[in-house]
Amino acid sequence: MTTCKGCGVHLQYENKLLPGYTPKKESEYCQRCFRLIHYDDLTVSMRKGIDPDEVMKHISEMDALVLWVVDLFDFEAGMIPGINRHLSGKDIILAAGKRDLLPETLSDEKAARFVFSRLKEQGITIQELILTSAYQQEGLDEIKDAINRYGKGRPVVVMGRANAGKSTLLNRLLGSNALTMSRYPGTTLDFNQMEADGVTWIDTPGIEIDSSILMETDEKDLKTILPDRRLKPVVFQLRGDQSFAVGGLARIDLYGCDHASAVFYMAQTLNLHRCKVSAAQDLWKKHYNELLVPVPKKKQFRKFSIRKEMDKMDIVIDGLGWVCVHGTMRNVDVFVPENVNVTFRKAML
């Protein structure tokens, strides 16, 4: 049975509503990939439905070198707890991607220290870390060198969370545009094998990011949420109790601020609205889904709270970016859609 060159799914010619459909039996791509490649048109959403346990099980059964791709912008969502347990005995190279989206003030050395620190906290061991870029050739030669050192003639399986940039990186490594690339989670639908330069490469379906804002919003809003250029920090000086609405996707309340600051690292297309905490609820009620857009598909939100003890702390919202808060501040409340995760970490920058 023929598979789609773009996403790896088996091609079929009967049901337009199912993955793999193509009206032309001679086509190398399914209709979904064809529309994504040529028109950025998502005809069938597959961001949910691919069993992450089955993906990990399949990878664990392979005699292969693992190239694990993580998005530096959305690093916390890219973590796979217990990856060494799931992939026992596997050699893992970590490609930390989209390096060029982060501010220029973040040096490679500081980025690497941050990654290793977070891996240590998660109990994750890798053979090598390589920083790569979204729109540049950075890191490609280093990945190829690492594969020569650790590959031992084995296939290289490229894995990671949905939307991490696996297919984009693999296309660059192969010097090709054969694999379908898009902003939409769930672009790659099955294991997709190809040969190049004497190496067998295997692209894999993205492991579902069930705790991300990307899973809770309409696909049409991803253009607004996901950055496509270097992040431009937005700085606010704070006194008293301050509240920020990130569109209609999140609200961040900062209490007892004194000579404090909040620096937002998010897509420039997102609207930020600032007010006093005492006025935040009224702002939300009056302007939700009007001034405060985009909004999630469901209106149920949950709250994360923390007493600020670190001098410089990142508030990370999976899929949305992060806010670095600095200076005197009593405590922090974060309101996000009920399935979205928030991480409080030592500041990256």
Beta strands, then each sheet from edge to edge (+ up, - down):
strand 1: 65-71
strand 2: 92-97
strand 3: 128-131
strand 4: 156-159
strand 5: 192-196
strand 6: 199-203
strand 7: 234-246
strand 8: 250-265
strand 9: 272-276
strand 10: 301-307
strand 11: 312-317
strand 12: 321-328
strand 13: 331-337
strand 14: 342-346
sheet 1: 3+ 2+ 1+ 4+ 6+ 5-
sheet 2: 9+ 7- 8+ 12- 11+ 14-
sheet 3: 9+ 7- 8+ 13- 10+
end
